[in-house]
Amino acid sequence: MRLLLTLCIALLLSACVTERVGDPTLEEGKKSDKQQALIRAQLAANYLQREELKVALDEVTTALELDPSNTSANYIMALLQVRFKDRDKVDYYFRKAIDGPDPLPNAQQDYANYLCREGEYKKAEKEFTALHKNPIYPNQDLVYLNEAECFIRANDFEKSEKALRSALKINPRLVPALYHMTVLSFQSGNMLRTRAWYQRYLEIGPDKPRILYIAYQTETTLGDKDTASSMAVRLKGKFPDSEQAQLLRGNR
């Protein structure tokens, strides 16, 4: 979540530079208000990134007083309200950032993730679907990945697998998607498919206790004792204190 927030704020700061200032026929004072609102929103983003929430709130409040329709300011305010756990305000400011004249797709991505964490899976799915339909939104593989993780939270494994396959179609080397496909395949009881997925994962992904334990159990079930033994040694050697290593020792 911290990494995602940092990325979104970085993207927001660049968006502040290009956000539409307004119709040139507006009065000079109005144009100045819009420009000042952009500056205040950028300052608020910087303070939020540094975890100075009170100062960030002051700056973004001023930005919205200057220009209530400023999507960047509404986005920052939504992120702050997430921190303050004010659900009504979170919804209000995210919607203003998404539905305004200059909508921010990054805000919609964050809002979808927020709804998922809150257990609002149907609403989250609606936001993810809207993002897929946005032709200018980049990193669709990550949108599908986030959507898949949301479906996993909702225990909807069929939709999760569909989203993961869409992510991997765009980016076959998306390591988290390979991880989830390995786990889902193992949970479904399809050992041959699990073998294929864990092998793809281990080709490019870091060793993880859960993956190594799944590999051990998969090869044990399929009768490949040598590979199972190799995975057991690898698991106990790299992660001796892990829950999976303890389970392995309990099986011996």
Secondary structure by P-SEA (a helix, b strand, c coil): caaaaaaaaaaaaaaaaccccccccccaaaaaaaaaaaaaaaaaaaaaaacaaaaaaaaaaaaaaaccccaaaaaaaaaaaaaaccaaaaaaaaaaaaccccccaaaaaaaaaaaaaacaaaaaaaaaaaaaacccccaaaaaaaaaaaaaaaacaaaaaaaaaaaaaaacccaaaaaaaaaaaaaaacaaaaaaaaaaaaaacccccaaaaaaaaaaaaaacaaaaaaaaaaaaaacccccaaaaaaaaac
